[in-house]
Amino acid sequence: MNMHLLSCGRLKMRKSIFIPSAERSDTIELPVSSALLRHGQANVLFDTGCHPAVPENPEGRWGGLAKLMVPIMQPGEHVLTGLAEVGLKPDDIDVVINSHLHPDHCGCNAYFRKATFICHAEELAAARAPDSEARGYLAAEWDQPMPVDAITSQRDVFGDGRIVLLPLPGHTPGSIGALAQLDRSGPFLLAGDTVSLRETLDTGIIPRNTWNAEALARSLDEVRRIEASGATILCSHDARQWDGLRKGLDAYD
């Protein structure tokens, strides 16, 4: 199995959302990404990034959320372009794993019509709740007609230990990560927004965009345990880490 990291654009947000001690006027740039896992049985996509319409008409796609998460990517910078660069079309994707259902992680779900989707049952419940839009869930992004496998606990996707899904609640009720075991590069934990920035893991300071601080603290402890066992932690929005990673055709194997 190998792993291709695909660029899905970039956002700008207030730094104090992630690091509460930061000045309110300070901003931070956040890469958005997806991971393609080419398993012997299937092509698996972890998160789908932002919808292609976001760079040109962010408020038309996201409404008021676009003022909090400001898209700063160029048109055409999305997961579909990234897949094309490695020779794949949307119909070549068999499984889509959504770490959670915020629009910068599930915005291209609609394009993967032949895929089975996997997310946590608690995340689906949160997205369907009456107040879900105020909590960052946009139905146009996540509510698609494709089949959804709603997990409630740890899941070994293919039963071979290659891709194991782990509940990591805190950022949202149903956040999950994927522990991917590669032959040469070793294990990688795709942590989603459980670890948006490496600083969160290192300091334990809880970001303000957290659903449940106690749950997130427990999930961070689990991530630290996984790292101590030898896994590389992939943070979802850490620009410094992203700049140092291999991307596109330059796969991890």
C-alpha positions in Angstrom: 0.0 0.0 0.0 1.2 3.5 -0.7 -0.1 7.0 0.2 -0.3 10.1 -1.9 -0.9 13.4 -0.1 -3.0 15.8 -2.2 -3.3 19.6 -1.9 -6.8 20.8 -1.5 -6.1 24.5 -1.1 -5.5 26.9 1.8 -7.6 28.8 4.4 -6.9 31.8 6.6 -8.3 32.0 10.1 -7.8 33.9 13.3 -4.8 32.4 15.1 -6.4 32.7 18.5 -9.0 30.0 17.5 -6.1 27.5 17.7 -3.8 29.3 20.1 -6.0 31.3 22.5 -3.0 33.4 23.7 -2.5 34.9 20.2 -3.5 38.4 19.5 -7.0 38.6 18.1 -5.7 40.4 15.0 -3.2 37.7 14.2 -4.1 35.3 11.4 -2.8 31.9 10.4 -2.7 30.1 7.0 -4.0 26.5 7.1 -3.3 24.0 4.3 -6.2 21.7 3.4 -5.3 18.3 2.2 -6.5 14.8 1.3 -4.7 11.4 1.5 -5.1 8.8 -1.2 -4.3 5.3 0.1 -3.8 2.8 -2.7 -4.6 -0.5 -1.0 -4.4 -3.8 -2.9 -8.2 -4.1 -2.7 -9.3 -0.5 -3.2 -8.5 3.1 -3.7 -9.3 4.9 -0.5 -9.6 8.7 0.0 -9.3 10.2 3.5 -11.2 13.5 3.4 -12.1 15.3 0.2 -11.2 19.0 1.0 -13.1 22.0 -0.2 -15.7 22.2 -3.0 -14.2 23.5 -6.3 -16.6 26.5 -6.2 -15.2 27.8 -2.9 -12.2 29.9 -4.2 -14.4 31.9 -6.6 -17.6 32.2 -4.6 -16.9 31.3 -1.0 -20.0 33.0 0.5 -22.2 31.5 -2.1 -21.0 28.0 -1.1 -20.4 28.4 2.6 -22.5 31.4 3.6 -21.3 33.2 6.8 -18.8 30.5 7.5 -16.6 31.9 4.7 -15.9 34.9 7.0 -14.4 32.7 9.6 -12.6 30.3 7.3 -11.4 32.5 4.5 -10.4 30.6 1.3 -7.1 31.8 -0.1 -6.4 29.0 -2.6 -6.4 29.4 -6.4 -9.3 28.1 -8.6 -8.6 24.6 -9.6 -6.7 23.7 -6.4 -8.9 20.8 -5.1 -8.8 17.1 -4.6 -10.1 16.3 -8.2 -7.0 18.1 -9.6 -4.8 16.2 -7.2 -6.2 12.9 -8.2 -5.8 13.7 -11.9 -2.2 14.3 -11.3 -1.7 10.8 -10.1 -3.8 9.3 -12.9 -7.1 8.8 -11.2 -10.7 10.0 -11.8 -13.4 10.3 -9.2 -15.0 7.0 -10.3 -11.7 5.3 -9.5 -12.2 5.9 -5.8 -13.9 3.0 -4.0 -14.0 4.2 -0.4 -14.1 7.7 1.1 -13.4 8.2 4.8 -14.5 11.5 6.3 -12.6 12.4 9.4 -15.6 14.6 10.2 -18.2 16.5 8.2 -17.1 20.1 8.2 -17.0 21.6 4.7 -13.2 21.8 4.3 -13.1 18.0 4.9 -16.1 16.8 2.9 -16.6 19.4 0.2 -15.9 17.2 -2.7 -18.0 14.2 -1.5 -20.6 14.7 -4.2 -18.1 13.8 -6.9 -17.4 10.2 -5.7 -20.6 8.6 -6.9 -19.2 5.1 -7.0 -17.6 5.1 -3.5 -18.8 3.9 -0.2 -18.5 6.5 2.5 -17.3 5.8 6.0 -17.8 8.2 8.9 -18.8 7.9 12.6 -22.4 7.6 13.6 -22.1 10.4 16.1 -20.8 12.7 13.4 -23.8 11.9 11.2 -26.1 12.6 14.2 -24.4 16.0 14.8 -24.7 17.0 11.1 -28.4 16.1 11.2 -29.2 18.0 14.4 -31.4 21.1 14.2 -28.6 23.5 15.1 -26.0 21.8 12.9 -25.4 24.7 10.5 -24.5 27.0 13.4 -21.9 24.3 14.4 -20.3 24.3 10.9 -22.2 21.5 9.2 -23.5 22.4 5.7 -25.9 19.8 4.2 -24.9 20.7 0.6 -21.4 19.3 1.4 -22.0 16.2 3.4 -25.6 15.1 2.6 -25.1 12.9 -0.6 -27.0 9.9 -2.0 -24.1 7.5 -1.8 -24.1 4.7 0.8 -22.7 5.5 4.2 -21.1 3.0 6.5 -21.6 4.7 10.0 -19.1 3.2 12.4 -19.5 3.2 16.2 -16.1 1.9 17.2 -12.7 1.1 15.9 -12.8 -0.4 12.4 -10.2 -2.3 10.4 -11.4 -1.4 6.9 -10.1 -4.4 5.1 -9.4 -6.8 8.0 -5.6 -6.8 7.3 -4.4 -4.0 9.7 -3.5 -1.7 6.8 -6.1 1.0 7.4 -7.6 1.1 10.9 -10.1 3.8 11.8 -10.0 5.2 15.3 -12.7 7.3 17.1 -11.0 10.5 18.2 -13.9 12.7 19.5 -13.4 16.2 20.7 -13.1 18.6 17.8 -16.5 17.2 16.8 -18.6 14.4 18.4 -17.6 11.9 15.7 -14.1 12.8 14.6 -12.1 9.8 13.5 -8.5 9.2 12.5 -7.0 6.6 10.2 -3.9 4.6 11.1 -2.3 3.6 7.8 0.4 0.9 7.8 2.9 1.4 4.9 5.5 -1.2 4.0 8.6 1.0 3.9 7.6 4.3 5.5 5.9 2.7 8.5 2.7 3.7 10.2 1.0 7.1 9.7 -1.9 8.4 11.7 -4.1 10.7 9.7 -5.4 12.7 12.6 -7.9 15.0 11.1 -8.8 18.1 13.1 -8.1 16.2 16.3 -4.6 17.6 15.6 -5.1 20.6 13.4 -1.7 22.1 14.4 1.3 20.2 15.9 1.4 22.8 18.7 -1.9 21.4 20.0 -0.4 18.0 20.5 2.8 19.4 22.0 1.3 21.8 24.4 -2.2 20.3 25.2 -3.8 23.7 24.7 -7.3 23.1 23.5 -8.4 25.1 20.5 -11.5 27.3 20.7 -13.3 25.5 17.9 -13.6 22.4 20.1 -16.9 20.6 20.7 -15.8 19.0 24.0 -12.5 19.9 25.6 -12.4 16.8 27.9 -13.0 14.5 25.0 -10.3 16.2 22.9 -7.8 15.9 25.8 -8.4 12.2 25.9 -8.1 11.9 22.2 -4.8 13.8 22.2 -3.5 11.3 24.9 -4.4 8.5 22.5 -2.6 10.2 19.6 0.5 10.6 21.8 0.3 6.9 22.7 0.2 6.1 19.0 3.1 8.4 18.2 5.1 6.8 21.0 4.6 3.4 19.4 6.3 4.7 16.2 3.7 6.3 14.1 4.1 9.6 12.2 1.3 12.0 13.1 -0.2 13.9 10.1 -1.8 17.1 11.3 -4.7 18.3 9.2 -3.8 22.0 8.9 -0.1 22.5 10.0 1.7 24.6 7.4 5.2 23.8 8.7 4.6 20.1 8.6 2.8 20.3 5.2 5.7 22.1 3.6 8.0 19.3 4.6 5.9 16.4 3.3 6.1 14.6 0.0 3.1 15.3 -2.2 1.3 14.2 -5.3 3.2 11.6 -7.4 6.0 11.5 -4.8 4.2 8.9 -2.7 5.0 7.3 0.7 5.2 3.5 0.3 
